[in-house]
Amino acid sequence: MRRYAAATTTRVLAIVVAALYVMPLWYVVTTAAQPPGGRQGELVPSGVRPENFAEALASAPFATFFINSAIVTIGSTAVQVALSCMAGYALARLPFRGRGGIFVLLVALLVVPPEVTMVPLFILTTHVPLAGGNNILGTGGTGLLDTYLGLMVPHLASALSIFLMRQFYLSMPEELADSARIDGASEWRIMWQIFTPLAWPAVVTVAIFAFQSAWNDFLWPLVIIRSNEMRTLQLGLTVFFQENSTQWTLLMASVIVISLPVVLLFLLGQRTFQQGVAAGAVKE
């Protein structure tokens, strides 16, 4: 009876938690599909109007916004994965002075909210030498404002990604590296051709985190973008906010379409993602 009661309680709690996650999503779907004149917030919509999605995408140059988001997301994801692999391997496998202190600093950065670094990043981005009309001292122009590279800046490196790669590299046997060194392989070759292919679950996990972070970023593009042509998809959603009202139906329809790439990416790499997250629990 105790086991039955415990199992029943667990199932009930699981259903409640699942409902808490499903209800907001259901609200988004029903609002996006409701016909004109429908009441917002209906649990069961009075009808379905698929034309809302086409109308929402036609309300702004979303094709341009999609290209901007794709360039920024793919570029920053590729760079972050490469840098995380190299930094993680160095912290896990290469003996050098100060490695422990760097790792402690890395763990400390995990608890720093991104809003804290917003102003320093903006200052650094606007004062890049010889960029955007700046002189050699980084003054006189706009730096990397309103550029793809400027949009990528916060997503080029991540403390969490480096930590995950380090933990995964630590879980691999040292005999693999010793055998490769005996055969004359360099550390660069050992990292990319031996350890990194074995760390594929962690690589996929880092890629998913990086993709999701860059794709869904709203605050940094809002700060750094000046022209309508450089807007990303998240900034494009602001076209549905009017001075005295909000087009909720079209807004929710656009949100569903914009969310599809992240959802599909996670579904494709779900199993590998779970293995990569589990690897982060490996202790040194």
Backbone hydrogen bonds, N-H to C=O, Kabsch-Sander energy under -0.5 kcal/mol:
donor,donor_aa,acceptor,acceptor_aa,energy
5,A,1,M,-2.7
6,A,2,R,-2.6
7,A,3,R,-2.6
8,T,4,Y,-2.4
9,T,5,A,-2.5
10,T,6,A,-2.3
11,R,7,A,-2.2
12,V,8,T,-2.4
13,L,9,T,-2.4
14,A,10,T,-2.3
15,I,11,R,-2.4
16,V,12,V,-2.4
17,V,13,L,-2.7
18,A,14,A,-2.5
19,A,15,I,-2.3
20,L,16,V,-1.9
21,Y,17,V,-1.4
22,V,18,A,-2.4
23,M,19,A,-2.6
25,L,21,Y,-0.9
26,W,22,V,-2.9
27,Y,23,M,-2.4
28,V,24,P,-2.0
29,V,25,L,-2.3
30,T,26,W,-2.7
31,T,27,Y,-2.2
32,A,28,V,-2.2
33,A,29,V,-1.6
34,Q,30,T,-0.8
38,G,35,P,-1.9
42,E,39,R,-1.2
49,R,33,A,-2.4
52,N,49,R,-1.7
53,F,50,P,-1.5
54,A,50,P,-0.7
55,E,51,E,-2.5
56,A,52,N,-2.2
57,L,53,F,-2.1
58,A,54,A,-1.4
59,S,56,A,-1.1
60,A,57,L,-0.5
62,F,57,L,-0.8
62,F,60,A,-2.7
65,F,61,P,-1.8
66,F,62,F,-2.7
67,I,63,A,-2.1
68,N,64,T,-2.3
69,S,65,F,-2.5
70,A,66,F,-2.7
71,I,67,I,-2.6
72,V,68,N,-2.3
73,T,69,S,-2.8
74,I,70,A,-2.6
75,G,71,I,-2.1
76,S,72,V,-2.3
77,T,73,T,-2.3
78,A,74,I,-2.2
79,V,75,G,-2.0
80,Q,76,S,-2.6
81,V,77,T,-2.4
82,A,78,A,-2.0
83,L,79,V,-2.8
84,S,80,Q,-2.5
85,C,81,V,-2.2
86,M,82,A,-2.1
87,A,83,L,-2.8
88,G,84,S,-2.7
89,Y,85,C,-2.2
90,A,86,M,-2.1
91,L,87,A,-2.3
92,A,88,G,-1.5
93,R,89,Y,-3.0
94,L,89,Y,-0.7
94,L,90,A,-1.3
96,F,94,L,-0.6
99,R,96,F,-1.5
102,I,98,G,-2.2
103,F,99,R,-2.1
104,V,100,G,-2.2
105,L,101,G,-2.2
106,L,102,I,-2.2
107,V,103,F,-2.4
108,A,104,V,-2.1
109,L,105,L,-1.8
110,L,106,L,-0.7
110,L,107,V,-0.9
111,V,108,A,-1.2
112,V,109,L,-1.1
116,V,113,P,-1.5
117,T,113,P,-0.6
117,T,114,P,-0.7
118,M,115,E,-0.8
121,L,117,T,-2.3
122,F,118,M,-2.2
123,I,119,V,-2.4
124,L,120,P,-2.5
125,T,121,L,-2.6
126,T,122,F,-2.1
127,H,123,I,-0.9
128,V,125,T,-0.8
130,L,135,N,-1.5
131,A,128,V,-1.4
134,N,131,A,-1.1
135,N,139,T,-2.5
138,G,135,N,-1.9
142,T,132,G,-2.6
143,G,131,A,-1.0
144,L,125,T,-2.5
145,L,142,T,-1.8
146,D,224,I,-1.4
147,T,144,L,-1.1
151,L,147,T,-1.7
152,M,148,Y,-1.5
153,V,149,L,-1.1
155,H,152,M,-1.9
156,L,153,V,-1.2
162,I,158,S,-2.0
163,F,159,A,-2.3
164,L,160,L,-2.4
165,M,161,S,-2.2
166,R,162,I,-2.5
167,Q,163,F,-2.4
168,F,164,L,-1.9
169,Y,165,M,-2.6
170,L,166,R,-2.1
171,S,167,Q,-1.0
171,S,168,F,-0.5
172,M,169,Y,-1.2
176,L,173,P,-1.1
177,A,173,P,-0.6
178,D,174,E,-2.2
179,S,175,E,-2.5
180,A,176,L,-1.8
181,R,177,A,-2.4
182,I,178,D,-2.0
183,D,179,S,-1.4
184,G,181,R,-1.4
185,A,180,A,-2.7
190,I,186,S,-2.5
191,M,187,E,-2.4
192,W,188,W,-2.2
193,Q,189,R,-2.6
194,I,189,R,-0.5
194,I,190,I,-1.2
195,F,190,I,-2.4
196,T,191,M,-2.7
198,L,194,I,-0.9
199,A,195,F,-1.3
200,W,197,P,-1.0
202,A,199,A,-0.6
203,V,199,A,-2.2
204,V,200,W,-2.6
205,T,201,P,-2.0
206,V,202,A,-2.6
207,A,203,V,-2.4
208,I,204,V,-2.4
209,F,205,T,-2.4
210,A,206,V,-2.7
211,F,207,A,-2.7
212,Q,208,I,-2.6
213,S,209,F,-2.3
214,A,210,A,-2.3
215,W,211,F,-2.7
216,N,212,Q,-2.0
217,D,214,A,-0.5
222,L,218,F,-1.9
223,V,219,L,-1.5
224,I,220,W,-2.2
225,I,221,P,-2.3
230,M,227,S,-0.8
231,R,228,N,-1.2
233,L,65,F,-0.6
236,G,232,T,-1.9
237,L,233,L,-1.0
237,L,234,Q,-0.6
238,T,235,L,-1.6
239,V,236,G,-1.6
240,F,237,L,-1.5
241,F,238,T,-1.5
242,Q,240,F,-0.8
242,Q,245,S,-2.3
247,Q,240,F,-2.5
248,W,246,T,-1.8
251,L,247,Q,-2.4
252,M,248,W,-2.7
253,A,249,T,-1.9
254,S,250,L,-2.1
255,V,251,L,-2.2
256,I,252,M,-2.0
257,V,253,A,-1.7
258,I,254,S,-2.7
259,S,255,V,-1.8
260,L,256,I,-0.8
260,L,257,V,-0.7
263,V,259,S,-2.1
264,L,260,L,-2.9
265,L,261,P,-2.2
266,F,262,V,-2.2
267,L,263,V,-2.4
268,L,264,L,-2.3
269,G,265,L,-1.7
270,Q,267,L,-0.8
273,F,269,G,-2.6
274,Q,270,Q,-2.2
275,Q,271,R,-1.8
276,G,272,T,-2.2
277,V,273,F,-2.4
278,A,274,Q,-2.0
279,A,275,Q,-1.5
280,G,276,G,-0.7
280,G,277,V,-1.0
281,A,278,A,-1.5
282,V,279,A,-1.7
